[in-house]
């Protein structure tokens, strides 16, 4: 059995975009993650399945507070969320599929949490339930496998009950597939038959074996038999008047005891291995289901925290990779005749940084922008004005959208990107093995190796470790190279000469934003369209500091 809460069954994949729920973004196909998603439990991402710049992304986007809020000290949720956020780009069908399942989870949080909790309570006892199950003696294997099977049967019955009572509240193909599977494959009659079989296999009345006499009166064809049901008085009478075709071992007959145990183990060998395989199969299903549910449980935890502090969330509208890469001719029509966008879509309202939002009690000021078709977005302006925070919000929203999650904004529409890398300033090299500029260039070289056409790169105060003229020249070459390889670039910089030179070229696919300040020099922590200025208004900060010290 498979849950398909993150993946979509092959026969349920619909290559077309499902219809969108009102105000909820596009609906998703039927699994929990969607076609092209992971095909197994959410283990730590393998290097080949993980974004190559993932360690820098964790640090530069400051994702740790977000992951902590999602996990709330649950290691499985922490591992699953990191794996899904930092995995390679999923297909558009997979993202739509997850969005549909995510919407169901947001609409029915208690059901999802109950499923995750009751499975977790049983799986946490797995070690105790399986104590001794790997004994080589079939009789021991059989008895040690029965206890977890009985517990798992009770759990499967509870899952089937939840599926029957809650299925009408869910619309996604993923949950409907799960609930339908639980009801079809685990009907009450089947579970009662399993319980009866477990009771029989406990052999409370002894072990009943069948065999044939082989050559030389050897015992062949040993197999476990089901005892016949008989009236209670017959069983009492059988004990009082034993059959003449019986014998009993005398006390202390160790050789006879070993022979009988050997015969018993031979008779139980086949059924014990079948029982152990059945238990392993159930464990595998429950582990997989729990790991898929952990993705949605983590999302619910983050949703509760952000909304409790007044921050908006939305299901993003996600479009495929653009037909035409960004270029100097500027954007065309947003979509071609087959629905594939001609240029990259990127627009949002109220976008904010969730890493900052989970640490502050009040809602954050979000940013609005229409960046469709842009190949370069350069952000300049006031010191401490929210430029780096804006850059983090761009990267985090892209990761969340491509994982099938909601995004921290009132509305968000964007295209897939085939890779995401960050290049932020670092502190001094304490090993003294290289200078800061050498370190920046070395990291940039690694990023260049990782990027492919259709990627996105976020640069934050890059190449500021040298003088402005040299830093501007390096940055200009990097920007040109990224544009030539069809990579979308976001660049926060204080290099005024660089920003002004690029702005004066007046390319329609280059967008310039500026951190806003009010007339009194206060920071609004919002970025708006604006040409670069020759000042970063550092005197505002000095003046505010002086007033504070005077007070």
C-alpha positions in Angstrom: 0.0 0.0 0.0 1.1 3.5 -0.7 -0.3 6.8 0.7 0.5 9.1 -2.2 0.2 12.3 -0.1 3.4 13.7 -1.6 3.5 11.6 -4.8 0.7 11.1 -7.3 -0.2 7.6 -8.5 0.8 7.2 -12.1 -2.8 6.5 -13.2 -4.0 9.7 -11.4 -1.6 12.1 -13.1 -3.3 14.8 -15.1 -0.9 16.7 -17.2 -3.2 19.7 -17.3 -3.4 22.2 -14.6 -6.3 21.4 -12.2 -9.0 24.0 -11.7 -8.1 26.5 -8.9 -10.1 26.9 -5.7 -11.4 30.4 -5.2 -8.6 32.6 -3.8 -6.5 29.5 -3.1 -4.3 29.2 -6.1 -4.3 26.2 -8.5 -5.6 22.9 -7.3 -3.4 19.9 -7.1 -3.5 16.4 -8.4 -4.3 13.4 -6.1 -1.2 12.4 -4.1 0.2 14.3 -1.2 3.3 15.5 -3.1 2.5 14.9 -6.7 4.0 13.4 -9.9 7.7 13.6 -10.1 8.0 14.0 -6.3 9.9 11.7 -3.9 9.1 8.1 -4.3 10.0 7.0 -0.8 10.1 8.1 2.8 11.4 11.5 3.5 14.9 10.7 4.6 17.8 13.2 4.6 18.2 14.4 1.0 20.7 12.6 -1.0 23.4 14.8 -2.5 22.1 14.1 -6.0 18.6 15.1 -5.0 19.4 18.2 -3.1 20.0 21.8 -4.3 23.8 22.1 -4.7 23.9 25.4 -2.8 21.7 24.1 0.0 24.0 24.8 2.9 24.4 28.4 1.8 20.7 28.7 1.4 20.1 27.6 4.9 22.5 30.1 6.3 21.8 33.1 4.0 18.0 32.8 4.0 18.1 32.2 7.7 15.8 29.2 7.4 16.6 27.7 10.8 13.9 29.7 12.7 11.3 28.7 10.1 12.3 25.0 10.4 12.3 25.2 14.2 8.8 26.6 14.1 7.6 24.0 11.7 9.2 21.1 13.7 8.5 22.3 17.3 11.1 19.8 18.5 9.8 17.0 16.3 12.9 15.6 14.5 10.9 13.8 11.8 9.2 17.1 10.8 12.5 19.0 10.9 14.1 16.4 8.6 11.2 16.2 6.2 10.7 20.0 5.9 14.4 20.6 5.2 14.4 17.8 2.7 11.4 19.1 0.8 12.5 22.7 0.9 16.0 22.0 -0.4 15.2 19.3 -3.0 15.6 19.9 -6.7 12.8 21.5 -8.6 9.7 19.5 -8.7 7.5 19.3 -11.8 4.6 21.8 -12.2 2.1 18.9 -11.9 3.7 17.8 -8.6 3.5 21.4 -7.2 -0.2 21.7 -8.2 -0.8 18.3 -6.7 0.7 19.2 -3.4 -1.1 22.5 -3.3 -4.4 20.7 -3.5 -3.5 18.3 -0.7 -2.1 21.3 1.3 -5.4 23.1 1.0 -7.2 20.1 2.4 -4.7 20.0 5.3 -5.3 23.7 6.0 -9.1 23.2 5.9 -8.9 20.1 8.1 -6.0 20.6 10.5 -7.3 18.4 13.4 -7.8 15.4 11.2 -4.3 15.6 9.7 -2.7 16.1 13.1 -4.7 13.2 14.6 -3.5 10.9 11.8 0.1 12.0 12.4 -0.2 11.6 16.2 -1.8 8.2 16.4 0.7 6.7 13.9 3.5 8.3 15.8 2.4 6.9 19.1 2.5 3.4 17.7 5.8 3.8 15.8 7.6 5.2 18.8 7.0 1.8 20.4 8.4 -0.1 17.5 11.6 -1.0 19.2 9.8 -2.5 22.2 7.2 -4.3 20.1 9.9 -5.9 18.0 12.1 -7.0 20.9 13.5 -10.4 20.0 11.7 -10.5 16.6 15.0 -11.3 14.9 15.6 -14.5 16.8 16.5 -17.4 14.6 14.0 -19.7 16.2 10.7 -19.7 14.2 8.6 -20.1 17.4 10.2 -17.0 18.9 9.9 -15.1 15.6 6.2 -16.0 15.5 5.4 -14.9 19.1 7.4 -11.7 18.9 5.7 -10.7 15.6 2.2 -11.3 16.9 2.2 -8.4 19.5 3.1 -5.6 17.0 0.7 -7.1 14.5 -2.1 -6.9 17.0 -1.2 -3.3 17.8 -0.9 -2.4 14.1 -4.3 -4.0 13.4 -5.9 -1.8 16.0 -4.2 1.2 14.4 -5.3 0.3 10.9 -8.8 -0.1 12.1 -8.7 3.4 13.6 -7.3 4.8 10.3 -10.1 3.1 8.4 -12.7 4.5 10.8 -11.3 8.1 10.3 -11.3 7.5 6.5 -15.0 6.6 6.6 -16.1 9.5 8.8 -13.9 12.3 7.4 -13.7 11.5 3.7 -16.5 13.9 2.7 -14.5 16.8 4.1 -11.6 16.3 1.7 -11.4 17.2 -1.9 -7.8 16.5 -3.0 -7.0 13.4 -5.0 -4.3 12.6 -2.5 -6.4 12.3 0.5 -9.3 10.8 -1.4 -6.9 8.1 -2.7 -5.6 7.5 0.8 -9.1 7.3 2.4 -10.4 5.1 -0.4 -7.5 2.7 -0.1 -7.9 2.4 3.6 -11.6 1.5 3.2 -11.1 -0.8 0.2 -8.2 -2.7 1.6 -9.0 -2.7 5.3 -12.8 -3.5 5.6 -14.1 -4.4 9.0 -14.6 -8.1 8.0 -10.9 -8.4 6.9 -9.6 -6.8 10.2 -11.8 -9.2 12.2 -10.4 -12.1 10.3 -6.9 -10.9 11.0 -7.7 -10.7 14.7 -9.0 -14.2 14.6 -5.9 -15.4 12.9 -3.7 -13.7 15.5 -5.7 -15.3 18.3 -5.2 -18.7 16.7 -1.5 -18.2 16.1 -1.0 -17.4 19.8 -1.4 -21.1 20.4 -2.8 -20.7 23.9 -4.0 -24.3 23.7 -0.8 -25.6 22.2 0.6 -26.0 18.7 -1.4 -28.2 16.3 0.8 -29.5 13.5 0.1 -31.8 10.6 2.7 -34.2 9.0 3.1 -37.3 6.9 5.3 -40.3 7.4 8.1 -40.4 5.0 10.8 -43.0 4.2 12.0 -44.8 7.3 9.1 -43.3 9.3 10.6 -39.9 9.0 8.4 -36.8 9.6 7.7 -34.9 6.4 5.3 -32.2 5.2 5.1 -30.5 8.6 2.6 -27.6 8.6 0.7 -25.5 11.1 -3.0 -26.4 11.3 -6.0 -24.3 12.5 -7.7 -26.0 15.5 -11.3 -27.0 14.9 -13.9 -25.0 16.8 -15.6 -27.3 19.3 -18.1 -27.0 22.1 -16.7 -26.2 25.5 -17.8 -29.5 27.1 -15.9 -31.4 24.5 -12.7 -29.7 25.3 -13.2 -30.4 29.0 -13.9 -34.0 28.2 -10.8 -34.3 26.0 -8.7 -33.1 28.9 -10.2 -35.6 31.3 -10.1 -38.5 28.9 -7.0 -38.1 26.6 -6.8 -39.9 23.3 -4.9 -43.1 23.3 -2.8 -41.7 20.4 -0.9 -39.3 22.6 2.3 -39.4 24.5 3.9 -37.0 27.0 7.5 -36.3 27.8 8.7 -37.3 31.2 10.1 -34.6 33.4 13.8 -34.0 32.7 13.8 -35.5 29.2 16.0 -32.8 27.7 16.7 -34.7 24.5 13.0 -35.4 23.9 12.3 -31.7 24.6 14.8 -30.6 22.0 13.4 -33.0 19.4 9.9 -31.7 20.0 11.1 -28.1 19.8 12.8 -28.9 16.5 9.7 -30.5 15.1 7.6 -27.4 16.3 10.1 -25.0 14.7 10.0 -26.9 11.5 6.2 -26.7 11.4 6.2 -23.0 12.3 9.0 -22.0 10.0 6.9 -21.0 6.9 4.1 -19.2 8.8 6.6 -17.3 11.0 8.4 -15.9 8.0 5.1 -14.9 6.3 4.0 -13.2 9.5 7.3 -11.3 9.9 7.1 -10.1 6.3 3.5 -9.0 6.9 4.6 -7.0 9.9 7.5 -5.4 8.0 5.1 -4.5 5.2 2.7 -2.7 7.6 5.6 -1.0 9.3 6.9 0.3 5.9 3.4 1.6 5.0 3.0 3.4 8.4 6.4 4.9 8.3 5.9 6.2 4.8 2.5 7.6 5.6 3.8 9.3 8.8 6.6 10.9 7.0 4.3 12.2 4.3 1.9 13.5 6.9 4.8 15.2 8.7 5.2 17.6 5.8 1.7 18.8 6.3 1.9 18.8 10.1 5.0 21.1 9.8 3.2 23.4 7.4 0.2 23.6 9.9 2.6 24.6 12.7 4.1 27.4 10.7 0.6 28.6 9.5 -0.7 28.8 13.1 2.3 30.9 14.2 2.3 33.3 11.3 -1.5 33.9 11.3 -1.6 34.3 15.1 0.7 37.3 14.7 -1.4 38.8 11.9 0.8 37.9 8.9 -1.0 36.9 5.7 -0.5 33.6 3.8 -1.6 32.6 0.3 -1.4 29.6 -2.0 0.8 30.8 -4.9 -0.1 30.7 -8.5 2.8 28.7 -10.0 3.6 28.6 -13.8 6.0 26.6 -15.8 9.5 27.6 -16.9 9.1 30.4 -19.4 9.2 29.6 -23.1 11.7 32.5 -23.7 14.5 33.4 -21.4 14.7 37.0 -20.0 16.5 39.4 -22.4 17.0 43.0 -23.4 13.8 43.1 -25.5 11.7 43.0 -22.3 8.5 41.1 -21.4 5.9 40.0 -24.0 2.4 38.6 -23.4 2.3 36.8 -20.1 1.3 33.5 -21.7 1.4 31.8 -25.0 -1.5 29.9 -26.7 -0.7 26.7 -24.8 -0.6 28.4 -21.4 3.2 28.3 -21.1 4.4 31.8 -20.2 6.4 33.7 -22.8 8.6 35.2 -20.1 9.2 34.6 -16.4 6.3 35.5 -14.1 7.1 37.1 -10.8 4.6 39.4 -9.0 3.4 39.6 -5.4 1.8 41.7 -2.8 2.5 41.8 0.9 5.6 39.6 0.6 7.5 39.3 3.9 10.3 37.2 5.4 8.9 34.3 7.6 12.3 33.9 9.4 11.8 37.4 10.8 8.1 37.0 11.3 8.3 34.0 13.6 10.6 36.0 15.9 8.5 39.1 16.2 5.1 39.5 18.0 3.7 42.0 15.5 2.9 41.6 11.8 5.6 42.7 9.3 5.3 45.3 6.5 5.2 43.4 3.2 6.4 44.4 -0.2 4.5 44.7 -3.5 6.2 44.3 -6.9 5.6 43.3 -10.5 8.8 41.8 -11.8 7.5 39.8 -14.8 10.1 39.2 -17.5 12.9 40.7 -15.5 16.4 39.3 -15.7 18.0 41.6 -13.1 16.4 43.2 -10.1 18.8 45.6 -8.4 17.9 46.9 -4.9 19.6 50.0 -3.5 18.7 52.6 -0.9 18.8 53.4 2.8 21.0 51.5 5.2 19.0 49.3 7.6 16.0 49.8 5.2 15.0 46.2 4.7 16.9 45.3 1.6 18.4 42.1 2.9 15.1 41.1 4.4 13.4 41.6 1.1 16.1 39.5 -0.6 15.5 36.7 2.0 11.7 36.9 1.4 12.3 36.4 -2.4 14.4 33.3 -1.9 12.2 31.8 0.8 9.0 32.3 -1.1 10.5 30.6 -4.2 11.6 27.6 -2.1 8.2 27.3 -0.4 6.3 27.6 -3.7 8.4 24.9 -5.3 7.9 22.6 -2.4 4.1 22.9 -2.7 3.7 25.1 0.4 1.8 28.3 0.9 4.0 31.5 0.8 4.3 34.4 3.2 2.3 37.0 1.2 -1.2 38.3 0.4 -0.8 37.1 -3.2 2.0 35.6 -5.1 2.5 34.5 -8.7 5.8 33.0 -10.0 7.5 30.7 -12.5 9.5 27.7 -11.6 13.3 28.1 -11.5 15.7 25.3 -12.1 18.1 26.2 -9.3 18.4 28.8 -6.5 21.8 30.0 -5.2 22.8 32.8 -2.8 26.0 34.8 -2.6 26.1 36.8 0.7 28.9 38.6 2.4 30.8 36.5 4.9 32.9 37.4 7.9 36.6 37.4 8.1 38.4 34.1 7.3 39.7 33.2 10.7 42.0 30.6 9.1 43.9 33.5 7.4 44.1 31.2 4.3 42.7 33.9 1.9 41.4 37.4 1.8 37.7 38.3 1.7 37.6 39.1 -2.0 39.4 35.8 -2.8 36.8 34.0 -0.7 33.9 35.8 -2.5 35.3 35.0 -5.9 35.9 31.3 -5.0 32.3 31.0 -3.8 31.0 32.7 -7.0 33.0 30.3 -9.1 31.2 27.4 -7.3 27.8 29.0 -7.8 28.6 29.4 -11.5 29.3 25.7 -11.8 25.9 24.9 -10.1 23.7 27.2 -12.1 21.8 26.1 -15.2 19.6 28.2 -17.5 16.4 29.1 -15.8 18.0 29.4 -12.4 17.8 32.3 -9.9 20.7 33.8 -7.9 20.5 36.2 -4.9 23.5 38.5 -4.4 23.7 40.5 -1.2 26.5 43.1 -1.0 28.7 40.9 -3.1 32.2 42.2 -4.1 32.1 45.0 -1.6 35.3 43.6 0.0 37.4 45.7 -2.4 37.2 49.3 -3.5 34.1 50.5 -5.4 35.7 50.7 -8.8 37.1 47.2 -8.7 34.0 45.7 -7.0 31.8 47.4 -9.7 33.8 46.0 -12.5 33.7 42.5 -11.1 29.9 42.7 -10.4 29.3 44.1 -13.9 31.0 41.0 -15.5 29.1 38.6 -13.2 25.8 40.2 -14.1 26.5 40.1 -17.8 27.6 36.4 -17.6 24.5 35.5 -15.6 22.2 37.2 -18.1 24.0 35.4 -21.0 23.2 32.1 -19.3 19.5 32.9 -18.8 19.8 33.3 -15.0 17.6 35.7 -13.1 19.6 37.9 -10.7 18.5 39.8 -7.6 21.3 42.1 -6.4 21.4 44.2 -3.2 24.2 46.6 -3.4 25.7 49.9 -2.1 27.9 50.2 -5.2 26.3 53.4 -6.5 28.5 53.7 -9.6 27.5 50.2 -10.7 23.8 50.7 -10.0 23.7 54.1 -11.8 25.6 52.7 -14.9 23.2 49.8 -15.2 20.2 52.0 -14.6 21.3 54.4 -17.4 21.3 51.6 -19.9 17.5 51.6 -19.7 17.0 47.9 -20.4 13.3 46.9 -20.0 14.2 43.6 -18.4 16.3 45.3 -15.6 14.2 46.5 -12.6 15.5 48.9 -10.0 14.1 49.0 -6.5 15.0 51.3 -3.6 14.6 50.9 0.2 12.1 53.5 1.2 12.5 56.2 3.9 10.1 58.8 5.1 10.6 62.5 5.2 12.0 62.4 8.8 14.6 59.8 7.8 12.6 56.9 9.4 12.7 53.4 7.8 9.5 51.9 6.5 11.2 48.6 5.7 9.6 48.5 2.3 11.2 48.6 -1.2 9.6 50.5 -4.0 10.6 51.2 -7.7 13.2 53.9 -7.8 16.5 55.0 -9.4 19.7 54.5 -7.4 20.8 57.4 -5.2 24.3 58.5 -4.4 23.6 58.2 -0.6 22.5 55.4 1.6 21.3 57.9 4.2 23.7 56.6 6.9 23.5 60.0 8.6 19.9 59.1 9.5 21.1 56.2 11.6 23.8 58.4 13.2 21.3 61.1 14.0 18.9 58.6 15.6 21.7 57.1 17.6 22.8 60.6 18.8 19.3 61.4 19.9 19.0 58.1 21.7 22.2 58.6 23.6 21.2 62.2 24.5 17.9 61.0 25.8 
